[in-house]
Amino acid sequence: MSTVDILSRPQLPPDRREAYGSDSNQFVELRLPRGKGPYPVLLNLHGGYWRAKYDLAHAGHLCEALRAAGIATFNAEYRRVGDQGGGWPGTFADVRSAYRYVRQEAARFQLDRKRLVVMGHSAGGQLALCLAAHETSLRRVMALAGVVDLRKAFALHLSHDAVVEFLGGTPEAVPEHYREADPMELKIPQARQWLIHGTDDDTVPVEFSRNYVEQKKSSESVQLIEITRCGHFELIDPGSAAFKQVTAAVLSALG
């Protein structure tokens, strides 16, 4: 079975689904570890180039694996391009609401709010870093193969101009959207940031993370973890060797 099959592989069901808004796409899937809390907690933001074609189901595998490692996981769904209200800024508004929901419900689910990390894969990496820029209470954030430079994504026409669909236009047409959403243009002074990227990624080139860290390292707490002979989807596949490094990074961040 190839790693890309993670997108269609059936997931184990979550413990429960909790709505953080009234739209059918505004919910989180919750998985709690065995034993007594308070638990360290991870909010996961799935990828899919912000498009409605891709939902959160494929990320259930990594959430299940991290739950087994002792972490309470919240796998967030959100409105995407193609959904009513999806795209910028609706997608990001949902991510902020999901984050605030997890913090607000910490006591009910025995969560340790001081040990919380937000992690996103691919387009979810952009959302995670953008969240850290706009929510100053967020102190730990991770981007796996993140689309962390939206102007570069536009220049390379990644996934048939997915960033144009997401932000509603080109950098020339909607410059304010790029200023608000592009991690390369945002300041994240309060949060520790981990960028994890495979050197063989042909979906989001590793240079995205390399350039991001190079630009930010003098003013922000950023760390790059490169994984050799690793592509785009190995980072979210618990059956891959690369996922062991992802798990170790998450546990270290929450440590």
N, C-alpha and C positions, 0 to 999 in steps of 0.2 A: 504494500500500500504506500503510495507516494505521500509526501508531506502536504502537498496542495489538497489532498483529499480531506484535510481538516475542515475545509469549507462545507463539506456535505456529510461528514461523519456524524451519526446521531450522538447527541450528548446525553449524559445522565441528567435526570430532572433535578432542578434546584429544590431547596427546602421549601421555598415559597416565593411568590411574586408579589411585590409591593408597588403600588402606584405612587408616583410623586407629582402627578398632574392629571388632568382630566382627559387628555388625548390618549388614544389607544397605544401610542408609541412611547408614552411617558411612564416608564416603569423600570424597576430594577429586579433582577433575580438574585436572591439571597442564599448563600450557603454558609452555615456556621460550623466551626470545628466541634469535635466532641470535647467534653469536659467543661469546666466552669470558666467563665470570663473573668475580667475583661479581656477581649481578644484584640490582637493587632488587626488592622482592617485595610483592605485594598478595594478601591473603586476602579473598575476596569471599563475602559472606553474602546469599543471594538473599531476596527477599520472597515475598509470598503469604499474608499474615495468619496465618503460622505453621501453615497447613493442609496436609495431605498431598496435597490436590488439585494443589498447585503444587510443582514440583521445580526443580532447578537448571538445567535445559536452557536456558531463555530467557536466563540470565545468561552463557551461553557466548559470546554475541556480544560483549559488552563485554569479557570476558576475552581474547578473540582480538584485539580492537582494542588493548587495553592491552599485550598481548604484542608486537604490531607496533611499539608505541612504546618497546620496550626493557625491559619489566617482566615478571618471572616472575609468573605468576598461578596462584593456587590457588582454584578454585571449589568451595566446600564444600557438601556435602549433609549433612543432619542429620535426625533423627527429628522428625516434626511431629504436630500434632493429627490423630488418626486412625490413626497408627502406634503399634504397641506400644511403650510407653515415651516417646511423644511428649508435648508440652506441658511445663508447668513442673513440676519442674526438668530433666527429661530432655533437652529441646531445648537448653537452655543448657549442660548438661554436655557435649553433643556439640560445641557450638561451642568450648568451652574445650579439649576434646581435639584438635580440628582445629588450633587455634592452637598448642598445645604440640607437635603433630606437625610443623608447618611449622618451628618453631624447632629442634626436635631433629634434623631432617633437613637443616639448612641446608648442611652440608658436602657431603653427597651430591649435592645439586642446585645447588651453587655459588651459594648465596644470601647476600646481605649482610644479616645480621640487624639491623644498625644502620640499615638503610633499609627498614623494613617498615611497611606501613600496612594496617589492617583497614578494609574498606568494606562497608557494608550498605545495601540499598535497601528502603524501606518498613518492613515488620516486621523485615527484616534490619538496618535502622538501629538499632532498639531493641537487637537482639542485639549489634551492634558496640559501642555505647556501654556497654551492660551489661558486656561483656567487658572494656572498658578500666577499668571501675570495680573489677573483681574480679581482673584480671591487671596488676599494677603494672609489669611489664616492657614493656607496650604503651605506646608513646609517641606514636603517630599514629593517629587514627581519624576516619572520615568517615561521615556519615549522609546518604543521598540520599532526600529526601522521607520522612524517618524518622518512625515512630510513636514519638515520643520522650516522650510524656506519656500514660501508660497510664490514669490516672484520667480525663483528658479524653477519651481514646478510649472509655472506658466511658460517660461522660456523653453523648457524641454517638452512641453505639451504632454505631460504625464497623463496616462489613461484618457487620451483624447480630450484634453483640456478640462479635466475634472474640476480643477480649481476655479475656472471661469464659471462653471455651472454652480459651484458652491458659493462663491462670493458675488455672483450676479454680474460679472463683467471682467474685463481686462484691467490691469493696473492703471492704465490711462483713463479708462471709463469710470472706475469706482476706486480711486486711490485711497479714500477714507476706509474702505472695507479692508484693504490690505494692511493699512496702518493698525487697524483694530485687531486683526486676526493673525497676522504673520509673526510667529515666534521670533524670527530674526530681527524684527523691528520693535519687539516688546522688551520691557525690563522686568526681570524676575529676581530682585535682590534678596528676598527673604527665604527662598526655597532652595534646597539642595536638589540638583538635577542630575539624573543618570540617563545617558543616551546609549542604547545597545543596538548594534547594527552588524549584520553579516557582511563579510567582504565580498561575497558572491551574489548579493542581492541585485536582481535585474528588474525589479519593480520600482523600488525607491533606491537609487544608488547610494552607496555608503558615503560618498562625498557630502551628502546633505548633512549627516551628523558630524563629519569631520570639520566641515566649514563652520557649522554652528558653534562647536566647542572652541575652535580657534578664535572666533570672533568674540565669544563671551567670557573666555577663561580669565581675562584680566579684571573683570568687574563682577562676575557671578560665580557661584559654586557649581561648576559643571564637570562631569566626568564622562569620558567615552570608553565604552567597553566594546571592542571589535572582536567578532568571533570569526575565525578563519573557516573557509570552506562551508559557509553557512549562507543560505538564501533568505528569502523574505518570510516564508511561512514556518520555517523551523523554530523561530523564536516563540511561536504560540502553540507548538505541538509538543505536548508532554512526552511523547514517544521519541523525541529527537535528543541527540547529545547536547545540542545548543540550549535546550530548555533547562538543563541542569544549571547552566550559568545564569540564566534568567532567574531561576528560583533562588540561587545563592545571592544574587544581587538584591532581590526583594527582601529576603530575610536579613541581609546586612543593613539595608536601608531602614528596616523596622526595628533593628536590634536595640 
